[in-house]
Amino acid sequence: MSGILRRPLEGESATSPETPLLDHLSAICASKTFENSAGLRSLLLYLFQNRNQQISEYKIAVEALSRRADFDPHIDATVRVQISRLRRRLKEYYLHEGRDTAIRFSIPLGTHQLIPEPASAGASAPEGLPATSLPEADSESHSQRVRVSGAHLALIVVLSFLVLVLALLCGWQYWQLRFQPGAISQGSPDQLLPVWKDFCTNGKPARIVIPNPTFFSWATPNGSNLMVRDIHVNDFADMKKSPGLAELQRHFGKPELVEFYAVSSDVLASLKLMHYMESRAATVTTTISSDTSAELFEGENVILVGTPGTLTPFRHQLDRLYFKFDPEANLLLNPRPLPSEPKEFMRIEESPSRNIYPGLVALLPGVSPSSHLMILAGSQTAALVVFLTSTSGSQALEEARSRAGHAPFFEAVILSEKEGNTVLNSHLAAFRAFSPGAAQPTPYNPHKR
């Protein structure tokens, strides 16, 4: 591949101004970052060769990704997924193998255009490279990045204020839903959508559990409290695994554990779900806790709502699942994909304000006999609730369950597209029937009738 890339493009000489760009392209494709990604190398080459043209998703799909002529970008996100993967792989390359290169390739969000730029604002562009600039790469040392300065403390004060505002907002919405006259019009359990009827058929009450994220608190010399969360650390005993937290401990001493907050998006998701169920006369309560004791699951149907990080205390429940999240909820792994499925479902940045987020809904047998456990996991749990309480979402789930032999328990991957805080649409992307006695859930073939 690298030998082919080092040959001049058609109509160009070996001394063309394009030569530095071709050499850089060749270096990328020959790197370890791209060595096992033939598809991304081909896509990169195609975008490079067409970088001065306006190219559509359809052309990329058919000409670069070998999709059929009937490809429809409105219902198939393949191109956006692959572009997002290429964008992330380029970022990884420039963080490691290509960190000293004078040229950088980028694909701005919301576009399919490959743009070559100098590596920093102060660098002069090689021949053939447009005289545009890229913000300087972060060259600060780790200690500089975690230094607690006045600016950092000011930011922390602002963030603390935002946490308070979000808490007040959640409380206000809770009051609106629960105590305003007429806020909840009592209906009948018969009005529940099928998935919720199945969840509640055993007559047990439902409990929504929102796990506490782990915060670390320090008393600073000026008398204020500093609270910090590292999303990769969800156990107080794991604090030393975070260089940033370790640096703060060197500054302020041993921290205290704080676990009386909840993720605002999960609280709002739970309020929406509680309102839906209570308006249909289903008994439901909400608990904010990371308690994993058997008593929590005894005699109730439990709904866990959270990110993969906050759900860490319930790891023994997540380990039962076939689909696996990465810690940041940006990637949902599909270990044995069916022919029509990707190996992973990932967050896609369509533009600075529009994203597609992966989410996971799982209905499992509960810990105690005849009880049920539902898991709503992802960074956008409110979007999962919207899907689960909509007629279209319920219909999609019921069709999938029917094709899987009327599966009573299942796992479903939901992709939700959001513009800012608005959910534009959500759809079922993958489904597995869950077999309690099996080592892994039973695969579901969406094309089997």
N, C-alpha and C positions, 0 to 999 in steps of 0.2 A: 504493500500500500504506500509506504513512504517513498519508494523509488518512483512510483507513478506520480505522486504528488510533486516531486521535485522536478519533473519535466515541465517545461513551459506550457501554458494553456495554448489552445489552438490560436494561431495568429500572433503569438508573442515570441520574442527572442529570448535567449538565455540571459541577456543583459537588460531585460525589460524592467521598468520601475516596479513591476509587480513582483519581482524576484524576492524581496524581503518578506512580502506577504506569503508567498508560496513556501518559503523556507519555514516560516512560522507555522503555517498550516501543516506542513510535513512533520514538524517537531511535535505538534499536538497529537497528531494521529499515530505517531510512533511512541508516544508516552505510555507509561504504565497505567495512568489514569484512564486511558481510552483503549488499552490493549485488548480487553474482552468485550468491547462494545462496537462491533462491526456496524450495527445499525446506526448508532450515533455518529460514527465516523463518516458513513455515507451521507447522512443528513447534513453534517457539517460541510462536507465537500459540495453538496448540492446548493446549500445556502450561500457558500462562498462564490460559486460560479454564477449565481443569480443575485448577487448582493446589490447590484445597481438596477434591479428590476422590481416591479411590484408583483409579488407572487401570492396566489391565493392558497387557502387551505387545501382546496381540491387539487391544485397542481402539485403541491408538496406531497399529498397523499398518494396520488397516482404515479408521479414521476420519481419521487425519492423513496417512498415507503412501500411501493409495489402493491397499492390497494387497487381494487377493481374499479372499472369505469363507472359503476353505479354508486360510488362512495358519496355519502351525504354528510357534510361537516356539521349539519344542524342536529343530527342524532348520534354522531360518532365523534368522540373527542380525541381520537388517536393523535391527530396532528398536534393539538394543544398539549397533550400529555408528553409527546416526544420532544417538542420544543422546550417544555419546562424541564425535562430531564437533561437535555443538552445544555440549557442555561446553567443548571446546577452543576453539571459535570465540568463545564468551563470554569466556573467559580472555584471548584475543587482543584482544578489544574493550576490556576493562578495563585492559589494559596500555598501550593507545594512545589511541584516540578517547575512550573512556569513563573515563579515569583520574581525572577530577575530578568524577565523578558522586557524588551523595549516596546513591544506591541501587545495589545490586548484585543481580543474579539469579544463583542458583547451582542446580546439580543434584547433590546429594550422591551419592557413589559408591554403587552398589548400589540406586539408586532411579530413578524416572522423575518425581519430584516437583520442580517448579520452585518455588524458595523465594526470595522477595524479602527483602532484609536491608539495614540501613544499611551504608554503605561502611566504617565503622570503629567500633571499640568505643566511642569517645568521642563519636560523632555521635548526635544525637537523631533518632529515626526520623520520617520524614514521616508525615502522616496516612494511615491505611490500611495502614501497614507494621507488621508484628509487631515487638515490642520485643525482638528477638534481635540478636545482634551477630556480626560477621565479624572475624577477626583483621586487624589493621591491615596495609594494603598495605606492601610493602617500599619504604621511602622513603630507604634509605641510598644514598649516592652510590657509584659504581663503586669509587672508591679505598677507601671504607670497607669494602666487601664483600671486597676482596682484601687488606686489611691483615693482615699476619702478626703476630698477637698471641700472648701466652702460651697463650690458649685454642686458637688454631689449631694451635700446635705440639703441644699436648697431644693434640688430635684426630689429628694426623699420627702421633704415637707409637702411639695406639690402632690406627689404620689399618694401620700397619706391622706391629703385632703380629698383626692379623687376617690380613694377607698371609702371615705366617710360619705361622700356624695352618692356613690353607688349603693352603699348600705341603706341610706335614707330612701333612695329611689326604689330599692327592692321592698323596703318596709311599706312605702306608700302604695306600691302596686299590690302588695299582699293585703293591705287594709282595704283597697278598692275592691279586690276580688272577694274578700271574706265578709266584710262588715257593711259595705254600702247597701242600702235597701234595694232589693231587686237585682243585686250583682250576680247571684246564683239562682237561676230559676230551676227549681227541682223537677227533674224529669224521671225517667224510668231506666233501670239497668238494661231493658230491652233496646234502648237507644244507643247502647255502646256499640262501637264497631267490632267486627268479629274477633280481632286479635285481643281486644280488651275484654270481650265476653269470655273468651277462653281463659284469659288471665284470672278472671274473677269467679269462674264457675264453681270453684271449690267452696265458696261461701266464706273464705277467710278474708279478714281486712287487709288492705294494702298499705305498705309503708314505703315512702320515698326516702332514700338515704343519700345525702349529699356529703361526701367525705371532706374533711378539713384539709386544706393544703398545709404543709409544714413551713412555718415562718421561724426565723431566728431573731431574737431581740437583744439589743445592747443598750445600756445606759451610757450616753456620750458625755464627755467632760463638761459640755455646756448645760447639762441637766435634761436634755431631751432624750427621747427613746428612738432608737434606730431599729427598724424592722426590715428584714431582708428575706427574699425567697429565691432560691435557685431551683428552677423547675426540674433539674436532674437529681435533686436530693429530696427524697420524700420520707426519710427516716432520720430522726435526730442523731442516731448513732453513725450515720453516713456523712456527717458534716465534713470530715477530713478529706473526703473524696472531691470536694469542691475547692480549687485553688483560691477563688474569690472569697469564699467564706473563711478559709484558713487565714487569708491576709487580714480580714476584718478582725479575726480573733487575736491576731498579733497586735493590732491597734488597740482593741477595746477589752480584751480578756474573754473569758468564757461566756457564751450567750445563754439566754433562757429560751426554752421552747414555747412557742405561741401557737395555739390551735383553736382559736375561737372565731376565725374568719371562714368564709366560704367563697368560692368563685362566683362572681355576680351572674355570669351567663348561666351557670348551673342552677342558681337560685331562681332566675327568671324562667328557665325551662321547667323547673319543678312546679312553679306557680301556675304556669300554663297547663301543665298536666293535671295538677290538683283541681283546677277550675273545670277542666273537661270532665273529669271523673265525678266530682261532686255534683255537677249540674245534671248528672245522670244517675244520681242516688247511689253512687258507689262509695263505700267507706274508705277513706284514705287519710293518712297523716304524714307529716314530713319531719325528718330528723337530720340535723347537721352533726355528723359524728364520723370518726374513723374506727369505731368499736367493731371488732370482728368476732365478738363472742357468739357462741351458739344461741344465746338468748335473743339476739337481734333477729335471727332468722326463724325462731321457734314460733309456730302457729300463725305466721303471717306470710303474705305474698310480698316480696321485697323487690323494689325497683332501685337499682344503683345508677346514679347519674354523676358523671364526671369525666375528666380527662384521664388518659393512661397514667399520668403522674399522680393525680390525686386519688386514683383508684388503687394505688400500690398496696395499701393495707389489705385489699381484697384480692391479692395476687392468686390465692388458691382458687378463686372463682374464675379469674381471667385465664388461668392456665388450662381450664377445661375447653377453651375456645379453639377453633380451627384457625380463624383469622387472627393475626397478631399485629398490634400497633407498635410504632417506634415511640420513644419517650415523649417526643414533642407533638405527637398526634398529626404529623405531616405525612406519614407513610403507613399504609395498612398492607401487610404482606399477605400474599395468597400462595401458600406453600406448594399446592398442586393444582395449578389453574387448568380449567377445562379449555378446549381448543378455542372457544370464543372469548376467553378471559385473559387479562394481563396478569403478570406475576406480582404486580403491586398496584395499589391505588394510592395516588399521591396528591398532595395539595397542588393546585395549578393556579398560578398567578396570571390572570388574563389581562389585568391592568392594575395600576396602583390601588384602585378601589374595588375591583371585582376579582373574586377568587372562587375556586371550586374546592370544597373541603370534603375529605372522606370521613364517614362516621360509621359506627357499628351498633346494630340493634341485635340483641340475642335474647331469646326466650328459652329458659332452661328449667328442668325440674329443680325444685327448691331443696334445701337441706333436710327439712322435716317432711314426713310422708304427706303426699298430695299437695304440698305447697309449691309455689312457682317463684322463679327468680328471673327478673328482666334486667338486662344491662344496657344502658344507653351511654356509649363511650365515644369521645371525640372532643374537638375543640369548639364545636358548634352544636351543643346538645339541644338548644332551643329549636334549631332547624330539624333535628330528629323528631322532636315532639310534634312540630307542625306536620311532618310527613305521617307520623303514626296516628294523628287525629284528623287526617283529611280523608275524604272518600276515595280520591285517586290513589293515595298511598296505601290505604287498606285494601283496595281492589288489587293493586300490584302484588301485595304480600299474599293475599288469598289465592291468586292465580299461581304464584310460585309454590305455595304450600300444596296446592292441589296437584301440580305436576310432580311434586316430590312425594307423592303417595299420601297426601293429606297429613303432612308432618305436624305432629303436635308441638314439637320443639324445633328451633331453627336458629341460624345466624344469618344476618342480612347486612350487606354493605350498601350504605346509602351515600350518594354523592349529592351535595347541596351547593348550589351556586348562589353567592351573595354579592350584592352591590352595597358596600358600606354595611349598615346593620339590617338591610332588607333582604329577606330570603326570596330570591327570584324563582327558583324551582328546586325540587329534590326528586331524585329517581332511584329506583332499585338497580344496583349495578351487579350484584352477585348474591347468591343464596346457597346455603347449605342446610340440609336437614340434619338435626342433631339427634344422635342415638345415645341415650344415657348409658347403655352397656357397652358401647363400642369405644375403642381407643381414640378414634377420630370421627368427626361427623361424616355422615354419608354424603358423597358428592351429589349435586343437583345439576341435571342437564336441562337447560332452558329450552332446548330444541326437541326434547323428547315429549311425545304426545301420548 
